[in-house]
Amino acid sequence: MTHHNETLLAVNGLKTYFNTDDGVVKSVDGVTFHINKGE
């Protein structure tokens, strides 16, 4: 039996910021996604 809807990875509200000489750069701001088995 194959479970194609089984979640392998779930990411909720991912944020990645970088400090630069010009201030903070938001490269990722609130990304949410999931990857199911077979995708």
DSSP file (Angstrom, degrees, kcal/mol; ACC not computed):
  #  RESIDUE AA STRUCTURE BP1 BP2  ACC     N-H-->O    O-->H-N    N-H-->O    O-->H-N    TCO  KAPPA ALPHA  PHI   PSI    X-CA   Y-CA   Z-CA
    1    1 A M              0   0    0      0, 0.0     2,-0.4     0, 0.0     0, 0.0   0.000 360.0 360.0 360.0 131.1    0.0    0.0    0.0
    2    2 A T        -     0   0    0      2,-0.0     2,-0.9     0, 0.0     0, 0.0  -0.865 360.0-153.3-104.7 132.7    1.4    3.4   -1.0
    3    3 A H    >   +     0   0    0     -2,-0.4     3,-1.0     1,-0.2    34,-0.2  -0.816  20.1 170.4-104.9  92.2    0.6    6.5    1.1
    4    4 A H  T 3  S+     0   0    0     -2,-0.9    -1,-0.2     1,-0.2    35,-0.1   0.665  75.4  55.2 -77.6 -16.0    0.9    9.4   -1.4
    5    5 A N  T 3  S+     0   0    0     31,-0.1     2,-0.5     2,-0.1    -1,-0.2   0.263  74.8 123.2-101.0  12.9   -0.5   12.0    1.1
    6    6 A E    <   -     0   0    0     -3,-1.0    31,-3.4    31,-0.2     2,-0.4  -0.630  64.3-127.0 -75.3 121.8    2.0   11.3    3.8
    7    7 A T  E     +A   36   0A   0     -2,-0.5    29,-0.3    29,-0.3     3,-0.1  -0.562  31.2 174.8 -74.7 124.2    3.8   14.6    4.7
    8    8 A L  E    S+     0   0A   0     27,-2.8     2,-0.3    -2,-0.4    28,-0.2   0.759  71.8  16.6 -95.2 -32.7    7.6   14.3    4.5
    9    9 A L  E     -A   35   0A   0     26,-1.6    26,-2.7     2,-0.0     2,-0.4  -0.987  60.7-177.5-145.8 130.6    8.4   18.0    5.2
   10   10 A A  E     -A   34   0A   0     -2,-0.3     2,-0.4    24,-0.2    24,-0.2  -0.997   3.3-174.9-129.7 129.2    6.3   20.8    6.6
   11   11 A V  E     -A   33   0A   0     22,-3.2    22,-2.3    -2,-0.4     2,-0.5  -0.990   4.2-171.7-124.5 128.4    7.5   24.4    6.9
   12   12 A N  E     -     0   0A   0     -2,-0.4    20,-0.2    20,-0.2    19,-0.1  -0.970  65.7 -14.7-127.4 118.7    5.4   27.1    8.6
   13   13 A G  E    S-     0   0A   0     -2,-0.5    19,-0.2    17,-0.3    17,-0.2   0.835  75.7-170.7  67.3  36.2    6.2   30.8    8.6
   14   14 A L  E     -A   31   0A   0     17,-2.8    17,-2.0    15,-0.1    16,-1.8  -0.395   4.7-176.7 -64.0 130.6    9.8   30.5    7.5
   15   15 A K  E     -A   29   0A   0     14,-0.2     2,-0.4    15,-0.2    14,-0.2  -0.998  11.5-180.0-131.1 134.5   11.7   33.8    7.8
   16   16 A T  E     +A   28   0A   0     12,-2.6    12,-1.7    -2,-0.4    11,-1.6  -0.957   9.2 177.9-135.9 116.9   15.3   34.6    6.8
   17   17 A Y  E     -A   26   0A   0     -2,-0.4     2,-0.4     9,-0.2     9,-0.2  -0.889  11.7-157.2-119.1 148.3   16.7   38.0    7.3
   18   18 A F  E     -A   25   0A   0      7,-2.6     7,-3.2    -2,-0.3     2,-0.5  -0.986  14.1-135.4-125.9 135.9   20.2   39.4    6.6
   19   19 A N  E     +A   24   0A   0     -2,-0.4     2,-0.2     5,-0.2     5,-0.2  -0.781  33.5 171.9 -86.7 127.9   21.9   42.4    8.1
   20   20 A T  E >   -A   23   0A   0      3,-2.2     3,-1.4    -2,-0.5    -2,-0.0  -0.751  50.9 -97.1-125.6 174.6   23.6   44.5    5.5
   21   21 A D  T 3  S+     0   0    0      1,-0.3     3,-0.1    -2,-0.2    -2,-0.0   0.770 126.9  49.9 -62.7 -25.0   25.4   47.9    5.6
   22   22 A D  T 3  S-     0   0    0      1,-0.4     2,-0.3     0, 0.0    -1,-0.3   0.396 124.9 -92.4 -94.1   1.6   22.1   49.4    4.2
   23   23 A G  E <   -A   20   0A   0     -3,-1.4    -3,-2.2     2,-0.0    -1,-0.4  -0.778  69.4 -18.6 120.7-166.5   19.9   47.7    6.9
   24   24 A V  E     -A   19   0A   0     -2,-0.3     2,-0.5    -5,-0.2    -5,-0.2  -0.620  52.0-157.8 -83.1 132.4   18.0   44.4    7.2
   25   25 A V  E     -A   18   0A   0     -7,-3.2    -7,-2.6    -2,-0.3     2,-1.0  -0.955   7.3-149.1-110.4 124.0   17.1   42.5    4.0
   26   26 A K  E     +A   17   0A   0     -2,-0.5    -9,-0.2    -9,-0.2     3,-0.2  -0.798  23.4 169.5 -92.4  99.9   14.1   40.1    4.2
   27   27 A S  E    S+     0   0A   0    -11,-1.6     2,-0.4    -2,-1.0    -1,-0.2   0.831  76.3  17.1 -80.9 -32.5   15.0   37.4    1.7
   28   28 A V  E    S-A   16   0A   0    -12,-1.7   -12,-2.6    -3,-0.2    -1,-0.3  -0.992  70.4-179.5-138.1 131.4   12.2   35.1    2.9
   29   29 A D  E     -A   15   0A   0     -2,-0.4   -14,-0.2   -14,-0.2   -15,-0.1  -0.714  67.9 -23.0-140.8  86.9    9.3   36.4    5.0
   30   30 A G  E    S+     0   0A   0    -16,-1.8     2,-0.3    -2,-0.3   -17,-0.3   0.842  74.4 171.8  88.8  36.6    6.6   34.0    6.2
   31   31 A V  E     -A   14   0A   0    -17,-2.0   -17,-2.8   -19,-0.1     2,-0.4  -0.632   7.2-175.6 -82.5 133.5    6.8   31.2    3.7
   32   32 A T  E     +     0   0A   0     -2,-0.3     2,-0.3   -20,-0.2   -20,-0.2  -0.997  17.0 138.2-129.4 131.2    4.6   28.1    4.4
   33   33 A F  E     -A   11   0A   0    -22,-2.3   -22,-3.2    -2,-0.4     2,-0.3  -0.979  29.1-150.2-159.6 167.6    4.6   24.9    2.4
   34   34 A H  E     -A   10   0A   0     -2,-0.3     2,-0.5   -24,-0.2   -24,-0.2  -0.987   6.9-148.2-142.7 153.8    4.6   21.1    2.7
   35   35 A I  E     -A    9   0A   0    -26,-2.7   -27,-2.8    -2,-0.3   -26,-1.6  -0.988  16.7-154.0-123.5 123.7    5.9   18.2    0.6
   36   36 A N  E >   -A    7   0A   0     -2,-0.5     3,-2.0   -29,-0.3   -29,-0.3  -0.591  34.2 -84.7 -94.2 157.3    4.1   14.9    0.5
   37   37 A K  T 3  S+     0   0    0    -31,-3.4   -31,-0.2     1,-0.3    -1,-0.1  -0.371 117.3  27.0 -56.5 133.2    5.5   11.5   -0.2
   38   38 A G  T 3         0   0    0    -33,-0.1    -1,-0.3    -3,-0.1   -34,-0.1   0.337 360.0 360.0  93.2  -5.9    5.6   11.0   -4.0
   39   39 A E    <         0   0    0     -3,-2.0    -2,-0.1   -35,-0.1   -35,-0.0   0.448 360.0 360.0 -90.5 360.0    5.9   14.7   -4.9
